[in-house]
Amino acid sequence: MRPIAIAQVVGCMRRAGIETWLMNVVRRLDPRRFEFTFCVHAEHEADYDRELLDRGCRMVRIGCSKLSPAYPLALARCLQQAGPFDVIHSHEHQISGVILAVARSLGIPARIAHCHNDTSGNDSLPNLPRFTYRAVMRRLIRLHATRGLSCSELAAPSLFGPAWRRDSRFQILPYGFDFDRFDCARSNPSLRAELGIPSDRWVIGHVGRMEPQKNHSFLLQIAASLRDLDPRCHFLFVGDGKLRTAVESAIARYGLANRTTILRSRPDVPELLTNVMDCFLFPSLHEGLPLALIEAQAAGLPCVFSGTITREANLFPHSNEVLSLDRTPAEWAARILQLREFVVAEGPAQRVASLKKTPLAIEQSVRHLELLYGVPHAAAQ
């Protein structure tokens, strides 16, 4: 029997949250049962492309901007040339309405829209074109999706509307995490020195793309306040993005250059979390289910994050601080410094064992997707 052919529609397969979760899924699904084609919008090669090809997956480039009027035709041509497909799984938020409509016109029987972000804050702004676009896309998703997935309850209304629970096609699928990576994270006491961080510094870390959503401007105001309160603080940022130049300029402007380390996206984040950071800071404007925050908790770090983030991400409330973005940077800094005396109660093995029993374990995601991809879907309403 031939494998089930699945088209994954994504921006690109860079080393970021959604894409890392997808890689964890691909690594565990049986290639004899499931055949993946990644339909990407980016023209450049990304971090995970080579591994996907080595695993027997296909990579095809749609070759057209999602904003172009020609996009539906370009997507249809791409799917026809790479297909036929049994399943299409779109990770492209609201444009999923167009993607699934095209897929239905081509006869792809199983069509999944996946919500990865809570964009309700931006969606509520008084912007008529945005309101119209969102309404049209939601309508298309309701018409053409056979399933809808969301990474969290907070994010689901952004894509499926406030009444999403009334539609049995829409359900929550938390990201699956490979928690074994934190049980096995290599102990490397010299890693701080390799990064040029003095041994007496208290390191506040952040992992995330340098994009507006991650709120680096506020993060750096907090960093400046922390520096004023305790000169032993050091800041480690892991990630890259379109705001990198602006972030570097702000670091210089606040006089933080000699106590800040910036690393580009890299595969050894568990080792950085475990060996280098003492606290994790995450003041995002909005999120779906932030993978970096979950991983920081898996590494045993006390975390300080914004109240805009779904409560499903607060795995160890006794060691975390959840703060409103309405509070001042100085107030955030004061609360962060209170965590300096925090001592992790659980050892790595105990912490990982407890996390693997939760819906956030990668094994749960894989099991759910095996069923979802392998079972015929009911027709869209």
C-alpha positions as CSV (number, residue, x, y, z in Angstrom):
1,M,0.0,0.0,0.0
2,R,1.4,3.4,-0.9
3,P,2.2,5.9,1.8
4,I,-0.2,8.8,2.6
5,A,0.9,11.9,0.7
6,I,0.9,15.0,2.9
7,A,1.6,18.6,1.7
8,Q,2.9,20.8,4.5
9,V,2.5,24.5,3.6
10,V,4.9,26.8,5.5
11,G,6.8,30.0,5.1
12,C,10.2,28.3,5.3
13,M,11.8,25.6,7.4
14,R,14.0,27.9,9.6
15,R,15.1,26.9,13.1
16,A,12.1,28.4,14.9
17,G,9.3,27.2,17.1
18,I,6.7,25.9,14.6
19,E,9.3,24.5,12.3
20,T,11.2,22.7,15.1
21,W,8.0,21.1,16.2
22,L,7.3,19.9,12.6
23,M,10.8,18.5,12.5
24,N,10.2,16.5,15.7
25,V,7.1,15.1,14.1
26,V,8.8,14.2,10.8
27,R,11.6,12.4,12.7
28,R,9.1,10.2,14.4
29,L,6.5,9.4,11.8
30,D,7.1,6.2,9.8
31,P,8.2,7.2,6.3
32,R,6.7,4.0,5.0
33,R,3.3,5.2,6.0
34,F,3.6,9.0,5.5
35,E,5.3,10.9,2.6
36,F,5.9,14.6,3.2
37,T,6.2,17.4,0.7
38,F,7.0,20.8,2.1
39,C,5.6,23.6,0.0
40,V,7.5,26.7,1.1
41,H,7.1,30.4,0.2
42,A,10.8,31.4,0.8
43,E,13.1,31.3,-2.2
44,H,16.2,30.7,0.0
45,E,17.4,27.5,1.6
46,A,16.6,27.4,5.3
47,D,18.0,25.6,8.4
48,Y,16.1,22.3,8.2
49,D,15.9,21.9,4.4
50,R,18.9,19.6,4.1
51,E,17.8,17.3,6.9
52,L,14.3,17.0,5.3
53,L,15.8,16.1,2.0
54,D,18.1,13.5,3.7
55,R,15.0,12.0,5.3
56,G,13.3,11.5,2.0
57,C,10.9,14.5,2.1
58,R,10.5,16.7,-0.9
59,M,10.9,20.5,-0.9
60,V,9.0,22.6,-3.5
61,R,8.9,26.4,-3.7
62,I,5.6,28.0,-4.5
63,G,7.4,30.9,-6.3
64,C,4.8,33.6,-5.6
65,S,4.1,36.0,-2.7
66,K,1.0,35.3,-0.6
67,L,0.0,39.0,-1.2
68,S,0.0,38.6,-5.0
69,P,-3.3,38.2,-6.9
70,A,-1.6,35.4,-8.8
71,Y,-1.0,33.4,-5.6
72,P,-4.0,31.0,-5.9
73,L,-2.9,30.0,-9.4
74,A,0.8,29.7,-8.4
75,L,-0.2,27.5,-5.4
76,A,-2.5,25.3,-7.6
77,R,0.2,24.8,-10.1
78,C,2.7,23.9,-7.3
79,L,0.3,21.4,-5.8
80,Q,-0.6,19.8,-9.1
81,Q,3.0,19.4,-10.1
82,A,4.1,17.9,-6.8
83,G,0.9,15.9,-6.1
84,P,-1.4,14.2,-5.9
85,F,-1.9,14.6,-2.2
86,D,-4.2,12.9,0.4
87,V,-3.7,15.6,3.0
88,I,-2.8,19.3,3.0
89,H,-1.7,20.9,6.3
90,S,-1.5,24.7,6.2
91,H,0.5,26.5,8.9
92,E,0.1,30.0,7.3
93,H,-2.6,31.5,9.6
94,Q,-5.3,33.5,7.9
95,I,-4.2,32.9,4.3
96,S,-5.0,29.2,5.1
97,G,-8.5,30.1,3.8
98,V,-7.2,30.6,0.3
99,I,-4.8,27.6,0.6
100,L,-7.6,25.2,1.6
101,A,-10.0,26.6,-1.0
102,V,-7.4,25.8,-3.7
103,A,-6.7,22.4,-2.2
104,R,-10.4,21.6,-2.3
105,S,-10.7,22.7,-6.0
106,L,-7.9,20.2,-6.7
107,G,-9.7,17.3,-4.9
108,I,-7.4,17.0,-1.9
109,P,-9.7,15.2,0.5
110,A,-8.2,16.1,3.9
111,R,-7.6,19.8,4.5
112,I,-6.2,21.1,7.8
113,A,-5.8,24.7,8.9
114,H,-3.4,25.1,11.9
115,C,-3.4,28.2,14.2
116,H,0.0,28.9,15.7
117,N,-0.5,32.4,17.1
118,D,-2.8,34.6,19.1
119,T,-3.3,37.6,16.9
120,S,-6.4,38.9,18.6
121,G,-4.6,42.1,19.7
122,N,-3.8,43.1,16.2
123,D,-7.1,41.9,14.9
124,S,-9.0,44.2,17.3
125,L,-7.4,47.4,15.9
126,P,-9.7,49.7,14.0
127,N,-8.6,48.7,10.5
128,L,-11.3,48.0,7.9
129,P,-9.1,46.2,5.3
130,R,-7.8,43.9,8.0
131,F,-11.2,43.3,9.4
132,T,-12.6,42.4,6.0
133,Y,-9.6,40.2,5.2
134,R,-10.0,38.3,8.5
135,A,-13.7,37.8,7.9
136,V,-13.2,36.5,4.4
137,M,-10.4,34.1,5.5
138,R,-12.5,32.7,8.4
139,R,-15.4,32.2,6.0
140,L,-13.1,30.3,3.6
141,I,-11.7,28.2,6.4
142,R,-15.1,27.2,7.6
143,L,-16.1,26.3,4.1
144,H,-13.1,24.3,3.1
145,A,-11.4,22.9,6.2
146,T,-12.0,19.3,7.2
147,R,-10.1,19.9,10.4
148,G,-8.8,22.9,12.3
149,L,-6.0,22.7,14.9
150,S,-4.8,25.3,17.4
151,C,-1.8,25.2,19.6
152,S,-3.7,26.7,22.5
153,E,-7.2,27.8,23.6
154,L,-6.1,31.4,23.6
155,A,-5.0,31.3,20.0
156,A,-8.0,29.4,18.5
157,P,-10.4,32.3,18.2
158,S,-7.8,34.3,16.1
159,L,-8.3,31.9,13.2
160,F,-11.6,30.1,13.8
161,G,-13.7,32.8,15.4
162,P,-15.1,33.2,19.0
163,A,-17.6,30.3,18.5
164,W,-14.9,27.8,17.5
165,R,-15.9,25.3,20.2
166,R,-19.3,24.7,18.6
167,D,-17.7,23.2,15.5
168,S,-16.4,19.7,16.1
169,R,-13.8,20.0,13.4
170,F,-11.8,22.5,15.5
171,Q,-9.6,21.1,18.3
172,I,-6.6,21.9,20.4
173,L,-3.3,20.2,19.6
174,P,-0.5,21.5,21.9
175,Y,3.0,21.4,20.4
176,G,4.9,18.3,21.2
177,F,8.3,18.7,22.8
178,D,11.3,16.4,22.9
179,F,11.9,16.7,26.6
180,D,14.6,14.0,26.5
181,R,16.9,16.7,25.1
182,F,16.9,18.3,28.5
183,D,17.5,15.2,30.5
184,C,20.4,14.5,28.2
185,A,21.7,18.1,27.7
186,R,25.4,17.9,27.9
187,S,26.9,19.5,31.0
188,N,29.4,22.0,29.9
189,P,30.5,24.4,32.7
190,S,33.0,26.0,30.3
191,L,30.3,27.2,27.9
192,R,29.9,30.6,29.6
193,A,33.7,31.2,29.2
194,E,33.5,30.1,25.6
195,L,30.9,32.8,25.0
196,G,33.0,35.4,26.8
197,I,30.6,35.7,29.8
198,P,32.4,36.4,33.1
199,S,31.8,33.6,35.7
200,D,30.4,36.0,38.3
201,R,27.5,37.3,36.1
202,W,23.8,36.4,36.7
203,V,22.6,35.6,33.2
204,I,19.1,36.6,32.0
205,G,18.3,34.8,28.7
206,H,15.9,35.2,25.9
207,V,15.3,32.9,22.9
208,G,13.2,34.3,20.0
209,R,13.2,35.9,16.6
210,M,14.0,39.6,16.5
211,E,10.5,40.6,15.3
212,P,8.0,43.0,16.8
213,Q,6.0,40.2,18.4
214,K,8.8,39.4,20.8
215,N,8.9,43.0,22.2
216,H,12.6,43.5,22.2
217,S,12.2,47.2,22.8
218,F,10.5,46.6,26.2
219,L,12.9,43.8,26.9
220,L,15.9,46.1,26.6
221,Q,14.3,48.7,28.8
222,I,14.0,46.0,31.4
223,A,17.6,45.1,30.8
224,A,18.7,48.7,31.4
225,S,16.8,48.8,34.7
226,L,18.4,45.5,35.8
227,R,21.8,46.9,35.0
228,D,21.1,49.9,37.2
229,L,19.8,47.6,40.1
230,D,22.6,45.0,39.8
231,P,25.7,45.5,37.7
232,R,26.4,41.7,37.8
233,C,23.5,41.1,35.4
234,H,24.4,39.8,31.9
235,F,22.0,39.4,29.0
236,L,22.0,36.5,26.4
237,F,19.8,36.8,23.3
238,V,19.5,33.8,21.0
239,G,17.8,34.5,17.7
240,D,17.9,36.5,14.5
241,G,15.4,38.6,12.5
242,K,14.6,41.8,10.7
243,L,15.0,43.9,13.9
244,R,18.5,42.7,14.7
245,T,20.1,46.0,13.6
246,A,17.6,48.0,15.7
247,V,18.2,45.7,18.7
248,E,22.0,46.2,18.4
249,S,21.5,50.0,18.1
250,A,19.3,50.0,21.2
251,I,21.9,47.9,23.2
252,A,24.5,50.5,22.4
253,R,22.2,53.4,23.2
254,Y,21.4,51.9,26.6
255,G,25.1,51.2,27.3
256,L,24.5,47.5,27.5
257,A,27.1,46.4,25.0
258,N,29.6,45.1,27.5
259,R,27.0,43.0,29.3
260,T,25.1,41.6,26.4
261,T,25.8,38.6,24.2
262,I,23.8,38.0,21.0
263,L,23.9,34.6,19.3
264,R,22.2,33.7,16.0
265,S,19.8,30.8,15.8
266,R,21.6,27.6,16.7
267,P,20.8,23.9,17.4
268,D,22.3,23.7,21.0
269,V,19.6,25.8,22.8
270,P,19.1,23.1,25.5
271,E,22.8,23.4,26.4
272,L,22.6,27.2,26.5
273,L,19.5,27.0,28.7
274,T,21.0,24.4,31.0
275,N,24.6,25.7,31.3
276,V,24.5,29.4,30.7
277,M,21.3,31.0,31.7
278,D,20.1,31.7,35.3
279,C,16.7,33.2,34.4
280,F,14.5,33.4,31.3
281,L,12.7,36.6,30.2
282,F,9.9,36.5,27.7
283,P,7.8,39.7,27.5
284,S,6.0,38.9,24.2
285,L,3.1,41.0,22.9
286,H,1.3,37.9,21.8
287,E,2.0,34.2,21.3
288,G,0.3,30.9,20.5
289,L,2.1,28.4,22.7
290,P,5.7,29.7,23.0
291,L,8.1,26.8,22.5
292,A,11.1,28.7,23.9
293,L,9.3,29.4,27.1
294,I,8.3,25.7,27.5
295,E,11.9,24.6,26.8
296,A,13.2,27.1,29.4
297,Q,11.0,25.6,32.1
298,A,12.1,22.1,31.0
299,A,15.7,23.2,31.6
300,G,14.7,24.2,35.2
301,L,14.9,28.0,34.7
302,P,12.8,30.4,36.6
303,C,10.8,32.4,34.0
304,V,9.3,35.9,33.9
305,F,6.8,36.4,31.1
306,S,3.9,38.6,30.0
307,G,0.3,38.0,30.9
308,T,-0.6,38.0,27.3
309,I,0.7,34.4,27.0
310,T,-1.7,31.5,27.4
311,R,-1.8,30.0,30.9
312,E,-1.2,26.6,29.3
313,A,2.5,27.6,29.1
314,N,2.9,28.2,32.8
315,L,4.0,24.7,33.7
316,F,5.7,25.4,37.0
317,P,3.8,28.4,38.6
318,H,5.9,28.2,41.8
319,S,9.0,29.2,39.9
320,N,7.6,31.7,37.4
321,E,6.4,35.3,37.5
322,V,3.6,36.4,35.2
323,L,3.5,40.2,34.8
324,S,1.4,42.7,32.9
325,L,2.9,44.6,30.1
326,D,1.3,47.7,31.7
327,R,3.9,47.5,34.5
328,T,7.0,49.6,34.1
329,P,10.4,48.1,33.1
330,A,11.7,48.9,36.6
331,E,8.9,46.9,38.2
332,W,9.7,44.0,35.9
333,A,13.4,44.3,36.8
334,A,12.6,44.3,40.5
335,R,10.5,41.1,40.2
336,I,13.2,39.4,38.2
337,L,15.9,40.1,40.8
338,Q,13.7,38.4,43.4
339,L,14.3,35.1,41.5
340,R,18.0,35.2,42.1
341,E,17.6,32.9,45.2
342,F,15.4,30.4,43.4
343,V,16.6,26.8,43.7
344,V,15.2,24.1,41.4
345,A,13.6,21.5,43.6
346,E,13.5,18.7,40.9
347,G,16.5,17.1,39.3
348,P,16.5,17.0,35.4
349,A,15.4,13.3,35.3
350,Q,12.4,14.0,37.6
351,R,11.4,17.2,35.8
352,V,11.6,15.5,32.4
353,A,9.6,12.4,33.6
354,S,6.8,14.6,34.8
355,L,6.7,16.7,31.6
356,K,6.6,13.5,29.5
357,K,3.3,12.6,31.1
358,T,1.6,15.9,29.9
359,P,-0.1,16.6,26.5
360,L,3.0,18.6,25.7
361,A,5.2,15.5,25.1
362,I,6.1,15.0,21.4
363,E,4.8,11.4,21.6
364,Q,1.3,12.9,22.1
365,S,1.6,15.1,19.0
366,V,2.8,12.2,16.9
367,R,0.0,9.9,18.0
368,H,-2.6,12.6,17.3
369,L,-1.3,13.4,13.9
370,E,-0.9,9.7,12.9
371,L,-4.7,9.4,13.5
372,L,-5.5,12.7,11.9
373,Y,-3.5,12.0,8.7
374,G,-4.6,8.4,8.5
375,V,-8.3,8.7,9.0
376,P,-10.7,10.1,6.3
377,H,-12.2,13.4,7.3
378,A,-15.8,14.4,7.3
379,A,-16.7,16.8,4.5
380,A,-16.4,20.5,5.2
381,Q,-19.7,22.2,6.1
